[in-house]
Amino acid sequence: MAEKRERYQNRIELLQGTLDLLILQTLQWGPQHGYGISVAIRNHSGELLQVDTGSLYPALHRLEKQKWIKEEWKISENKQRAKYYRLSATGKRQLTKERSKWSQLSDAIAGVLNPEQR
């Protein structure tokens, strides 16, 4: 029980909108099904970011509605029918914008945390 509590305390809560950026970036590496997106985010974050299905799939539907991603049914590696997502041309442009906004936000936060370095 203590281990589970510690793991929860070590998790980093995502800022609103950050999940969209992470999904778009993950799909920049190639088409992926929902579970694969979740695993990629977890693996590339050093196991710190864990996206549950209750957050992931609504985000995927929202991104699809905005036409930033496209879906296609395919057979997965384990022979299961799965919905694969890929970045659209609009999504690639949006990823560039989102990365720029993230960079500005990161710089602004760094300025507050380390004002003497400015």
Backbone as XML, in Angstrom:
<?xml version="1.0"?>
<chain id="A" units="angstrom">
  <residue number="1" name="MET">
    <atom name="N" x="0.817" y="-1.199" z="0.000"/>
    <atom name="CA" x="0.000" y="0.000" z="0.000"/>
    <atom name="C" x="0.858" y="1.259" z="0.000"/>
  </residue>
  <residue number="2" name="ALA">
    <atom name="N" x="1.920" y="1.271" z="0.818"/>
    <atom name="CA" x="2.808" y="2.434" z="0.886"/>
    <atom name="C" x="3.486" y="2.669" z="-0.462"/>
  </residue>
  <residue number="3" name="GLU">
    <atom name="N" x="3.849" y="1.568" z="-1.155"/>
    <atom name="CA" x="4.490" y="1.694" z="-2.460"/>
    <atom name="C" x="3.554" y="2.371" z="-3.459"/>
  </residue>
  <residue number="4" name="LYS">
    <atom name="N" x="2.287" y="1.991" z="-3.433"/>
    <atom name="CA" x="1.307" y="2.574" z="-4.342"/>
    <atom name="C" x="1.129" y="4.068" z="-4.043"/>
  </residue>
  <residue number="5" name="ARG">
    <atom name="N" x="1.075" y="4.433" z="-2.773"/>
    <atom name="CA" x="0.926" y="5.825" z="-2.375"/>
    <atom name="C" x="2.140" y="6.635" z="-2.831"/>
  </residue>
  <residue number="6" name="GLU">
    <atom name="N" x="3.339" y="6.070" z="-2.664"/>
    <atom name="CA" x="4.566" y="6.757" z="-3.064"/>
    <atom name="C" x="4.594" y="6.970" z="-4.573"/>
  </residue>
  <residue number="7" name="ARG">
    <atom name="N" x="4.193" y="5.944" z="-5.315"/>
    <atom name="CA" x="4.137" y="6.071" z="-6.768"/>
    <atom name="C" x="3.189" y="7.196" z="-7.161"/>
  </residue>
  <residue number="8" name="TYR">
    <atom name="N" x="2.035" y="7.283" z="-6.504"/>
    <atom name="CA" x="1.066" y="8.330" z="-6.809"/>
    <atom name="C" x="1.650" y="9.702" z="-6.503"/>
  </residue>
  <residue number="9" name="GLN">
    <atom name="N" x="2.342" y="9.830" z="-5.384"/>
    <atom name="CA" x="2.922" y="11.117" z="-4.998"/>
    <atom name="C" x="4.027" y="11.540" z="-5.953"/>
  </residue>
  <residue number="10" name="ASN">
    <atom name="N" x="4.701" y="10.593" z="-6.589"/>
    <atom name="CA" x="5.774" y="10.907" z="-7.517"/>
    <atom name="C" x="5.268" y="11.232" z="-8.922"/>
  </residue>
  <residue number="11" name="ARG">
    <atom name="N" x="3.996" y="10.998" z="-9.181"/>
    <atom name="CA" x="3.449" y="11.301" z="-10.499"/>
    <atom name="C" x="3.355" y="12.804" z="-10.680"/>
  </residue>
  <residue number="12" name="ILE">
    <atom name="N" x="3.562" y="13.241" z="-11.886"/>
    <atom name="CA" x="3.473" y="14.656" z="-12.212"/>
    <atom name="C" x="2.123" y="14.888" z="-12.880"/>
  </residue>
  <residue number="13" name="GLU">
    <atom name="N" x="1.362" y="15.815" z="-12.329"/>
    <atom name="CA" x="0.075" y="16.140" z="-12.929"/>
    <atom name="C" x="0.319" y="16.986" z="-14.182"/>
  </residue>
  <residue number="14" name="LEU">
    <atom name="N" x="-0.355" y="16.671" z="-15.255"/>
    <atom name="CA" x="-0.174" y="17.390" z="-16.508"/>
    <atom name="C" x="-0.947" y="18.698" z="-16.502"/>
  </residue>
  <residue number="15" name="LEU">
    <atom name="N" x="-0.323" y="19.745" z="-17.013"/>
    <atom name="CA" x="-1.026" y="20.996" z="-17.206"/>
    <atom name="C" x="-2.081" y="20.796" z="-18.274"/>
  </residue>
  <residue number="16" name="GLN">
    <atom name="N" x="-3.174" y="21.524" z="-18.153"/>
    <atom name="CA" x="-4.224" y="21.403" z="-19.159"/>
    <atom name="C" x="-3.643" y="21.765" z="-20.523"/>
  </residue>
  <residue number="17" name="GLY">
    <atom name="N" x="-3.921" y="20.958" z="-21.520"/>
    <atom name="CA" x="-3.404" y="21.184" z="-22.862"/>
    <atom name="C" x="-2.106" y="20.458" z="-23.139"/>
  </residue>
  <residue number="18" name="THR">
    <atom name="N" x="-1.398" y="20.052" z="-22.107"/>
    <atom name="CA" x="-0.123" y="19.370" z="-22.288"/>
    <atom name="C" x="-0.324" y="17.992" z="-22.907"/>
  </residue>
  <residue number="19" name="LEU">
    <atom name="N" x="-1.408" y="17.332" z="-22.564"/>
    <atom name="CA" x="-1.675" y="16.009" z="-23.117"/>
    <atom name="C" x="-1.797" y="16.078" z="-24.637"/>
  </residue>
  <residue number="20" name="ASP">
    <atom name="N" x="-2.443" y="17.109" z="-25.152"/>
    <atom name="CA" x="-2.559" y="17.261" z="-26.600"/>
    <atom name="C" x="-1.175" y="17.325" z="-27.238"/>
  </residue>
  <residue number="21" name="LEU">
    <atom name="N" x="-0.298" y="18.127" z="-26.657"/>
    <atom name="CA" x="1.070" y="18.248" z="-27.161"/>
    <atom name="C" x="1.775" y="16.898" z="-27.144"/>
  </residue>
  <residue number="22" name="LEU">
    <atom name="N" x="1.639" y="16.159" z="-26.046"/>
    <atom name="CA" x="2.304" y="14.856" z="-25.928"/>
    <atom name="C" x="1.770" y="13.860" z="-26.953"/>
  </residue>
  <residue number="23" name="ILE">
    <atom name="N" x="0.470" y="13.862" z="-27.166"/>
    <atom name="CA" x="-0.124" y="12.955" z="-28.164"/>
    <atom name="C" x="0.362" y="13.320" z="-29.561"/>
  </residue>
  <residue number="24" name="LEU">
    <atom name="N" x="0.316" y="14.598" z="-29.899"/>
    <atom name="CA" x="0.761" y="15.032" z="-31.226"/>
    <atom name="C" x="2.226" y="14.669" z="-31.445"/>
  </residue>
  <residue number="25" name="GLN">
    <atom name="N" x="3.058" y="14.894" z="-30.431"/>
    <atom name="CA" x="4.481" y="14.558" z="-30.561"/>
    <atom name="C" x="4.670" y="13.057" z="-30.750"/>
  </residue>
  <residue number="26" name="THR">
    <atom name="N" x="3.946" y="12.270" z="-30.009"/>
    <atom name="CA" x="4.044" y="10.812" z="-30.128"/>
    <atom name="C" x="3.665" y="10.364" z="-31.535"/>
  </residue>
  <residue number="27" name="LEU">
    <atom name="N" x="2.627" y="10.957" z="-32.096"/>
    <atom name="CA" x="2.192" y="10.576" z="-33.441"/>
    <atom name="C" x="3.132" y="11.109" z="-34.521"/>
  </residue>
  <residue number="28" name="GLN">
    <atom name="N" x="3.957" y="12.092" z="-34.175"/>
    <atom name="CA" x="4.984" y="12.579" z="-35.102"/>
    <atom name="C" x="5.954" y="11.444" z="-35.440"/>
  </residue>
  <residue number="29" name="TRP">
    <atom name="N" x="6.128" y="10.509" z="-34.510"/>
    <atom name="CA" x="7.042" y="9.377" z="-34.699"/>
    <atom name="C" x="6.420" y="8.283" z="-35.546"/>
  </residue>
  <residue number="30" name="GLY">
    <atom name="N" x="5.110" y="8.372" z="-35.818"/>
    <atom name="CA" x="4.447" y="7.379" z="-36.659"/>
    <atom name="C" x="3.084" y="7.008" z="-36.100"/>
  </residue>
  <residue number="31" name="PRO">
    <atom name="N" x="2.233" y="6.374" z="-36.935"/>
    <atom name="CA" x="0.891" y="5.973" z="-36.504"/>
    <atom name="C" x="0.955" y="5.037" z="-35.302"/>
  </residue>
  <residue number="32" name="GLN">
    <atom name="N" x="-0.059" y="5.134" z="-34.460"/>
    <atom name="CA" x="-0.068" y="4.343" z="-33.238"/>
    <atom name="C" x="-1.498" y="4.175" z="-32.742"/>
  </residue>
  <residue number="33" name="HIS">
    <atom name="N" x="-1.764" y="3.055" z="-32.083"/>
    <atom name="CA" x="-3.077" y="2.874" z="-31.453"/>
    <atom name="C" x="-3.025" y="3.513" z="-30.068"/>
  </residue>
  <residue number="34" name="GLY">
    <atom name="N" x="-4.171" y="3.647" z="-29.432"/>
    <atom name="CA" x="-4.263" y="4.343" z="-28.158"/>
    <atom name="C" x="-3.322" y="3.815" z="-27.092"/>
  </residue>
  <residue number="35" name="TYR">
    <atom name="N" x="-3.311" y="2.502" z="-26.917"/>
    <atom name="CA" x="-2.437" y="1.915" z="-25.898"/>
    <atom name="C" x="-0.975" y="2.207" z="-26.217"/>
  </residue>
  <residue number="36" name="GLY">
    <atom name="N" x="-0.615" y="2.144" z="-27.493"/>
    <atom name="CA" x="0.756" y="2.427" z="-27.910"/>
    <atom name="C" x="1.161" y="3.867" z="-27.614"/>
  </residue>
  <residue number="37" name="ILE">
    <atom name="N" x="0.218" y="4.792" z="-27.790"/>
    <atom name="CA" x="0.475" y="6.200" z="-27.466"/>
    <atom name="C" x="0.774" y="6.329" z="-25.978"/>
  </residue>
  <residue number="38" name="SER">
    <atom name="N" x="-0.058" y="5.695" z="-25.168"/>
    <atom name="CA" x="0.120" y="5.727" z="-23.719"/>
    <atom name="C" x="1.472" y="5.158" z="-23.304"/>
  </residue>
  <residue number="39" name="VAL">
    <atom name="N" x="1.850" y="4.035" z="-23.887"/>
    <atom name="CA" x="3.136" y="3.399" z="-23.573"/>
    <atom name="C" x="4.298" y="4.296" z="-24.003"/>
  </residue>
  <residue number="40" name="ALA">
    <atom name="N" x="4.192" y="4.898" z="-25.173"/>
    <atom name="CA" x="5.270" y="5.770" z="-25.670"/>
    <atom name="C" x="5.473" y="6.966" z="-24.740"/>
  </residue>
  <residue number="41" name="ILE">
    <atom name="N" x="4.372" y="7.571" z="-24.299"/>
    <atom name="CA" x="4.475" y="8.710" z="-23.382"/>
    <atom name="C" x="5.138" y="8.263" z="-22.078"/>
  </residue>
  <residue number="42" name="ARG">
    <atom name="N" x="4.699" y="7.132" z="-21.556"/>
    <atom name="CA" x="5.278" y="6.627" z="-20.309"/>
    <atom name="C" x="6.767" y="6.324" z="-20.479"/>
  </residue>
  <residue number="43" name="ASN">
    <atom name="N" x="7.123" y="5.615" z="-21.542"/>
    <atom name="CA" x="8.517" y="5.230" z="-21.759"/>
    <atom name="C" x="9.432" y="6.432" z="-21.994"/>
  </residue>
  <residue number="44" name="HIS">
    <atom name="N" x="8.980" y="7.373" z="-22.813"/>
    <atom name="CA" x="9.814" y="8.531" z="-23.139"/>
    <atom name="C" x="9.903" y="9.527" z="-21.983"/>
  </residue>
  <residue number="45" name="SER">
    <atom name="N" x="9.056" y="9.389" z="-20.991"/>
    <atom name="CA" x="9.098" y="10.298" z="-19.835"/>
    <atom name="C" x="9.823" y="9.669" z="-18.653"/>
  </residue>
  <residue number="46" name="GLY">
    <atom name="N" x="10.471" y="8.561" z="-18.877"/>
    <atom name="CA" x="11.157" y="7.885" z="-17.784"/>
    <atom name="C" x="10.190" y="7.346" z="-16.750"/>
  </residue>
  <residue number="47" name="GLU">
    <atom name="N" x="9.019" y="6.917" z="-17.219"/>
    <atom name="CA" x="7.971" y="6.324" z="-16.364"/>
    <atom name="C" x="7.275" y="7.346" z="-15.462"/>
  </residue>
  <residue number="48" name="LEU">
    <atom name="N" x="7.520" y="8.638" z="-15.642"/>
    <atom name="CA" x="6.891" y="9.650" z="-14.785"/>
    <atom name="C" x="5.481" y="10.022" z="-15.240"/>
  </residue>
  <residue number="49" name="LEU">
    <atom name="N" x="5.253" y="10.038" z="-16.533"/>
    <atom name="CA" x="3.949" y="10.427" z="-17.050"/>
    <atom name="C" x="3.163" y="9.182" z="-17.440"/>
  </residue>
  <residue number="50" name="GLN">
    <atom name="N" x="2.033" y="8.989" z="-16.787"/>
    <atom name="CA" x="1.174" y="7.857" z="-17.088"/>
    <atom name="C" x="-0.208" y="8.396" z="-17.440"/>
  </residue>
  <residue number="51" name="VAL">
    <atom name="N" x="-0.615" y="8.150" z="-18.659"/>
    <atom name="CA" x="-1.896" y="8.656" z="-19.137"/>
    <atom name="C" x="-2.913" y="7.536" z="-19.054"/>
  </residue>
  <residue number="52" name="ASP">
    <atom name="N" x="-3.959" y="7.740" z="-18.260"/>
    <atom name="CA" x="-4.980" y="6.700" z="-18.146"/>
    <atom name="C" x="-5.977" y="6.827" z="-19.297"/>
  </residue>
  <residue number="53" name="THR">
    <atom name="N" x="-6.693" y="5.760" z="-19.533"/>
    <atom name="CA" x="-7.628" y="5.731" z="-20.665"/>
    <atom name="C" x="-8.729" y="6.774" z="-20.522"/>
  </residue>
  <residue number="54" name="GLY">
    <atom name="N" x="-9.073" y="7.111" z="-19.290"/>
    <atom name="CA" x="-10.110" y="8.113" z="-19.059"/>
    <atom name="C" x="-9.705" y="9.505" z="-19.505"/>
  </residue>
  <residue number="55" name="SER">
    <atom name="N" x="-8.416" y="9.730" z="-19.663"/>
    <atom name="CA" x="-7.904" y="11.004" z="-20.178"/>
    <atom name="C" x="-7.507" y="10.884" z="-21.644"/>
  </residue>
  <residue number="56" name="LEU">
    <atom name="N" x="-6.916" y="9.749" z="-21.999"/>
    <atom name="CA" x="-6.374" y="9.574" z="-23.346"/>
    <atom name="C" x="-7.452" y="9.586" z="-24.428"/>
  </residue>
  <residue number="57" name="TYR">
    <atom name="N" x="-8.464" y="8.756" z="-24.273"/>
    <atom name="CA" x="-9.432" y="8.617" z="-25.361"/>
    <atom name="C" x="-10.289" y="9.864" z="-25.579"/>
  </residue>
  <residue number="58" name="PRO">
    <atom name="N" x="-10.707" y="10.571" z="-24.545"/>
    <atom name="CA" x="-11.389" y="11.851" z="-24.806"/>
    <atom name="C" x="-10.464" y="12.842" z="-25.534"/>
  </residue>
  <residue number="59" name="ALA">
    <atom name="N" x="-9.182" y="12.850" z="-25.192"/>
    <atom name="CA" x="-8.230" y="13.734" z="-25.874"/>
    <atom name="C" x="-8.095" y="13.329" z="-27.344"/>
  </residue>
  <residue number="60" name="LEU">
    <atom name="N" x="-8.005" y="12.027" z="-27.619"/>
    <atom name="CA" x="-7.911" y="11.561" z="-29.001"/>
    <atom name="C" x="-9.151" y="11.959" z="-29.799"/>
  </residue>
  <residue number="61" name="HIS">
    <atom name="N" x="-10.319" y="11.820" z="-29.197"/>
    <atom name="CA" x="-11.563" y="12.216" z="-29.892"/>
    <atom name="C" x="-11.576" y="13.719" z="-30.155"/>
  </residue>
  <residue number="62" name="ARG">
    <atom name="N" x="-11.106" y="14.501" z="-29.189"/>
    <atom name="CA" x="-11.062" y="15.960" z="-29.351"/>
    <atom name="C" x="-10.093" y="16.340" z="-30.476"/>
  </residue>
  <residue number="63" name="LEU">
    <atom name="N" x="-8.920" y="15.713" z="-30.506"/>
    <atom name="CA" x="-7.934" y="16.013" z="-31.546"/>
    <atom name="C" x="-8.442" y="15.600" z="-32.927"/>
  </residue>
  <residue number="64" name="GLU">
    <atom name="N" x="-9.181" y="14.500" z="-32.953"/>
    <atom name="CA" x="-9.767" y="14.044" z="-34.217"/>
    <atom name="C" x="-10.834" y="15.031" z="-34.701"/>
  </residue>
  <residue number="65" name="LYS">
    <atom name="N" x="-11.636" y="15.511" z="-33.780"/>
    <atom name="CA" x="-12.686" y="16.480" z="-34.120"/>
    <atom name="C" x="-12.070" y="17.780" z="-34.654"/>
  </residue>
  <residue number="66" name="GLN">
    <atom name="N" x="-10.898" y="18.137" z="-34.145"/>
    <atom name="CA" x="-10.198" y="19.344" z="-34.607"/>
    <atom name="C" x="-9.418" y="19.088" z="-35.893"/>
  </residue>
  <residue number="67" name="LYS">
    <atom name="N" x="-9.462" y="17.829" z="-36.353"/>
    <atom name="CA" x="-8.788" y="17.404" z="-37.583"/>
    <atom name="C" x="-7.269" y="17.477" z="-37.480"/>
  </residue>
  <residue number="68" name="TRP">
    <atom name="N" x="-6.738" y="17.350" z="-36.255"/>
    <atom name="CA" x="-5.294" y="17.320" z="-36.048"/>
    <atom name="C" x="-4.759" y="15.909" z="-36.196"/>
  </residue>
  <residue number="69" name="ILE">
    <atom name="N" x="-5.636" y="14.916" z="-36.016"/>
    <atom name="CA" x="-5.255" y="13.519" z="-36.205"/>
    <atom name="C" x="-6.324" y="12.831" z="-37.040"/>
  </residue>
  <residue number="70" name="LYS">
    <atom name="N" x="-5.945" y="11.721" z="-37.645"/>
    <atom name="CA" x="-6.884" y="10.905" z="-38.416"/>
    <atom name="C" x="-6.824" y="9.491" z="-37.863"/>
  </residue>
  <residue number="71" name="GLU">
    <atom name="N" x="-7.911" y="8.776" z="-38.008"/>
    <atom name="CA" x="-7.992" y="7.406" z="-37.506"/>
    <atom name="C" x="-8.135" y="6.416" z="-38.644"/>
  </residue>
  <residue number="72" name="GLU">
    <atom name="N" x="-7.723" y="5.186" z="-38.372"/>
    <atom name="CA" x="-7.869" y="4.107" z="-39.335"/>
    <atom name="C" x="-7.842" y="2.790" z="-38.572"/>
  </residue>
  <residue number="73" name="TRP">
    <atom name="N" x="-8.774" y="1.902" z="-38.894"/>
    <atom name="CA" x="-8.801" y="0.582" z="-38.262"/>
    <atom name="C" x="-7.769" y="-0.306" z="-38.939"/>
  </residue>
  <residue number="74" name="LYS">
    <atom name="N" x="-6.954" y="-0.977" z="-38.122"/>
    <atom name="CA" x="-5.937" y="-1.909" z="-38.621"/>
    <atom name="C" x="-5.862" y="-3.098" z="-37.670"/>
  </residue>
  <residue number="75" name="ILE">
    <atom name="N" x="-5.092" y="-4.080" z="-38.070"/>
    <atom name="CA" x="-4.824" y="-5.232" z="-37.209"/>
    <atom name="C" x="-3.513" y="-4.956" z="-36.471"/>
  </residue>
  <residue number="76" name="SER">
    <atom name="N" x="-3.550" y="-5.056" z="-35.156"/>
    <atom name="CA" x="-2.375" y="-4.758" z="-34.329"/>
    <atom name="C" x="-1.365" y="-5.898" z="-34.366"/>
  </residue>
  <residue number="77" name="GLU">
    <atom name="N" x="-0.234" y="-5.674" z="-33.673"/>
    <atom name="CA" x="0.838" y="-6.666" z="-33.613"/>
    <atom name="C" x="0.344" y="-7.996" z="-33.047"/>
  </residue>
  <residue number="78" name="ASN">
    <atom name="N" x="-0.610" y="-7.929" z="-32.120"/>
    <atom name="CA" x="-1.125" y="-9.166" z="-31.502"/>
    <atom name="C" x="-2.421" y="-9.643" z="-32.170"/>
  </residue>
  <residue number="79" name="LYS">
    <atom name="N" x="-2.582" y="-9.279" z="-33.441"/>
    <atom name="CA" x="-3.689" y="-9.770" z="-34.286"/>
    <atom name="C" x="-5.072" y="-9.316" z="-33.814"/>
  </residue>
  <residue number="80" name="GLN">
    <atom name="N" x="-5.144" y="-8.184" z="-33.133"/>
    <atom name="CA" x="-6.418" y="-7.617" z="-32.702"/>
    <atom name="C" x="-6.757" y="-6.417" z="-33.588"/>
  </residue>
  <residue number="81" name="ARG">
    <atom name="N" x="-8.025" y="-6.227" z="-33.826"/>
    <atom name="CA" x="-8.466" y="-5.062" z="-34.578"/>
    <atom name="C" x="-8.345" y="-3.851" z="-33.656"/>
  </residue>
  <residue number="82" name="ALA">
    <atom name="N" x="-7.651" y="-2.793" z="-34.116"/>
    <atom name="CA" x="-7.417" y="-1.617" z="-33.278"/>
    <atom name="C" x="-7.497" y="-0.353" z="-34.132"/>
  </residue>
  <residue number="83" name="LYS">
    <atom name="N" x="-7.908" y="0.723" z="-33.501"/>
    <atom name="CA" x="-7.967" y="2.011" z="-34.180"/>
    <atom name="C" x="-6.595" y="2.666" z="-34.059"/>
  </residue>
  <residue number="84" name="TYR">
    <atom name="N" x="-5.991" y="2.944" z="-35.204"/>
    <atom name="CA" x="-4.688" y="3.603" z="-35.248"/>
    <atom name="C" x="-4.891" y="5.075" z="-35.571"/>
  </residue>
  <residue number="85" name="TYR">
    <atom name="N" x="-4.082" y="5.897" z="-34.947"/>
    <atom name="CA" x="-4.156" y="7.339" z="-35.146"/>
    <atom name="C" x="-2.878" y="7.808" z="-35.814"/>
  </residue>
  <residue number="86" name="ARG">
    <atom name="N" x="-3.010" y="8.812" z="-36.663"/>
    <atom name="CA" x="-1.831" y="9.407" z="-37.295"/>
    <atom name="C" x="-2.023" y="10.915" z="-37.353"/>
  </residue>
  <residue number="87" name="LEU">
    <atom name="N" x="-0.930" y="11.607" z="-37.440"/>
    <atom name="CA" x="-0.941" y="13.060" z="-37.497"/>
    <atom name="C" x="-1.385" y="13.500" z="-38.883"/>
  </residue>
  <residue number="88" name="SER">
    <atom name="N" x="-2.293" y="14.462" z="-38.949"/>
    <atom name="CA" x="-2.703" y="15.032" z="-40.230"/>
    <atom name="C" x="-1.778" y="16.211" z="-40.553"/>
  </residue>
  <residue number="89" name="ALA">
    <atom name="N" x="-1.904" y="16.761" z="-41.742"/>
    <atom name="CA" x="-1.109" y="17.944" z="-42.111"/>
    <atom name="C" x="-1.426" y="19.098" z="-41.163"/>
  </residue>
  <residue number="90" name="THR">
    <atom name="N" x="-2.697" y="19.256" z="-40.829"/>
    <atom name="CA" x="-3.107" y="20.296" z="-39.877"/>
    <atom name="C" x="-2.496" y="20.012" z="-38.508"/>
  </residue>
  <residue number="91" name="GLY">
    <atom name="N" x="-2.442" y="18.754" z="-38.126"/>
    <atom name="CA" x="-1.856" y="18.363" z="-36.855"/>
    <atom name="C" x="-0.366" y="18.651" z="-36.792"/>
  </residue>
  <residue number="92" name="LYS">
    <atom name="N" x="0.329" y="18.472" z="-37.910"/>
    <atom name="CA" x="1.765" y="18.783" z="-37.946"/>
    <atom name="C" x="1.991" y="20.273" z="-37.717"/>
  </residue>
  <residue number="93" name="ARG">
    <atom name="N" x="1.152" y="21.102" z="-38.344"/>
    <atom name="CA" x="1.262" y="22.553" z="-38.126"/>
    <atom name="C" x="0.931" y="22.899" z="-36.675"/>
  </residue>
  <residue number="94" name="GLN">
    <atom name="N" x="-0.087" y="22.232" z="-36.129"/>
    <atom name="CA" x="-0.481" y="22.489" z="-34.748"/>
    <atom name="C" x="0.620" y="22.051" z="-33.780"/>
  </residue>
  <residue number="95" name="LEU">
    <atom name="N" x="1.284" y="20.952" z="-34.071"/>
    <atom name="CA" x="2.381" y="20.492" z="-33.221"/>
    <atom name="C" x="3.476" y="21.558" z="-33.152"/>
  </residue>
  <residue number="96" name="THR">
    <atom name="N" x="3.797" y="22.166" z="-34.270"/>
    <atom name="CA" x="4.801" y="23.237" z="-34.287"/>
    <atom name="C" x="4.361" y="24.392" z="-33.384"/>
  </residue>
  <residue number="97" name="LYS">
    <atom name="N" x="3.088" y="24.777" z="-33.477"/>
    <atom name="CA" x="2.560" y="25.850" z="-32.625"/>
    <atom name="C" x="2.598" y="25.464" z="-31.153"/>
  </residue>
  <residue number="98" name="GLU">
    <atom name="N" x="2.177" y="24.242" z="-30.853"/>
    <atom name="CA" x="2.135" y="23.779" z="-29.464"/>
    <atom name="C" x="3.542" y="23.696" z="-28.863"/>
  </residue>
  <residue number="99" name="ARG">
    <atom name="N" x="4.508" y="23.255" z="-29.652"/>
    <atom name="CA" x="5.896" y="23.193" z="-29.168"/>
    <atom name="C" x="6.420" y="24.594" z="-28.877"/>
  </residue>
  <residue number="100" name="SER">
    <atom name="N" x="6.072" y="25.552" z="-29.713"/>
    <atom name="CA" x="6.487" y="26.937" z="-29.500"/>
    <atom name="C" x="5.869" y="27.497" z="-28.219"/>
  </residue>
  <residue number="101" name="LYS">
    <atom name="N" x="4.573" y="27.250" z="-28.026"/>
    <atom name="CA" x="3.902" y="27.713" z="-26.800"/>
    <atom name="C" x="4.518" y="27.063" z="-25.572"/>
  </residue>
  <residue number="102" name="TRP">
    <atom name="N" x="4.846" y="25.767" z="-25.670"/>
    <atom name="CA" x="5.446" y="25.059" z="-24.539"/>
    <atom name="C" x="6.815" y="25.663" z="-24.209"/>
  </residue>
  <residue number="103" name="SER">
    <atom name="N" x="7.588" y="25.981" z="-25.224"/>
    <atom name="CA" x="8.905" y="26.575" z="-25.027"/>
    <atom name="C" x="8.779" y="27.930" z="-24.319"/>
  </residue>
  <residue number="104" name="GLN">
    <atom name="N" x="7.820" y="28.741" z="-24.745"/>
    <atom name="CA" x="7.594" y="30.041" z="-24.106"/>
    <atom name="C" x="7.172" y="29.868" z="-22.652"/>
  </residue>
  <residue number="105" name="LEU">
    <atom name="N" x="6.289" y="28.903" z="-22.399"/>
    <atom name="CA" x="5.833" y="28.640" z="-21.037"/>
    <atom name="C" x="6.996" y="28.162" z="-20.168"/>
  </residue>
  <residue number="106" name="SER">
    <atom name="N" x="7.806" y="27.261" z="-20.698"/>
    <atom name="CA" x="8.955" y="26.748" z="-19.954"/>
    <atom name="C" x="9.923" y="27.874" z="-19.601"/>
  </residue>
  <residue number="107" name="ASP">
    <atom name="N" x="10.181" y="28.763" z="-20.564"/>
    <atom name="CA" x="11.068" y="29.899" z="-20.314"/>
    <atom name="C" x="10.486" y="30.822" z="-19.244"/>
  </residue>
  <residue number="108" name="ALA">
    <atom name="N" x="9.174" y="31.052" z="-19.309"/>
    <atom name="CA" x="8.525" y="31.927" z="-18.331"/>
    <atom name="C" x="8.602" y="31.329" z="-16.930"/>
  </residue>
  <residue number="109" name="ILE">
    <atom name="N" x="8.363" y="30.037" z="-16.801"/>
    <atom name="CA" x="8.433" y="29.376" z="-15.504"/>
    <atom name="C" x="9.870" y="29.398" z="-14.981"/>
  </residue>
  <residue number="110" name="ALA">
    <atom name="N" x="10.840" y="29.145" z="-15.868"/>
    <atom name="CA" x="12.247" y="29.193" z="-15.466"/>
    <atom name="C" x="12.614" y="30.580" z="-14.956"/>
  </residue>
  <residue number="111" name="GLY">
    <atom name="N" x="12.058" y="31.616" z="-15.579"/>
    <atom name="CA" x="12.318" y="32.984" z="-15.137"/>
    <atom name="C" x="11.797" y="33.246" z="-13.732"/>
  </residue>
  <residue number="112" name="VAL">
    <atom name="N" x="10.665" y="32.675" z="-13.406"/>
    <atom name="CA" x="10.099" y="32.835" z="-12.058"/>
    <atom name="C" x="10.901" y="32.014" z="-11.042"/>
  </residue>
  <residue number="113" name="LEU">
    <atom name="N" x="11.277" y="30.804" z="-11.411"/>
    <atom name="CA" x="12.007" y="29.932" z="-10.491"/>
    <atom name="C" x="13.448" y="30.373" z="-10.276"/>
  </residue>
  <residue number="114" name="ASN">
    <atom name="N" x="14.040" y="30.980" z="-11.285"/>
    <atom name="CA" x="15.444" y="31.399" z="-11.216"/>
    <atom name="C" x="15.599" y="32.844" z="-11.671"/>
  </residue>
  <residue number="115" name="PRO">
    <atom name="N" x="15.010" y="33.793" z="-10.960"/>
    <atom name="CA" x="15.046" y="35.197" z="-11.424"/>
    <atom name="C" x="16.461" y="35.766" z="-11.500"/>
  </residue>
  <residue number="116" name="GLU">
    <atom name="N" x="17.370" y="35.252" z="-10.706"/>
    <atom name="CA" x="18.739" y="35.778" z="-10.696"/>
    <atom name="C" x="19.491" y="35.429" z="-11.973"/>
  </residue>
  <residue number="117" name="GLN">
    <atom name="N" x="19.012" y="34.472" z="-12.738"/>
    <atom name="CA" x="19.680" y="34.060" z="-13.970"/>
    <atom name="C" x="19.184" y="34.819" z="-15.184"/>
  </residue>
  <residue number="118" name="ARG">
    <atom name="N" x="18.307" y="35.763" z="-14.993"/>
    <atom name="CA" x="17.762" y="36.537" z="-16.122"/>
    <atom name="C" x="18.503" y="37.809" z="-16.307"/>
  </residue>
</chain>
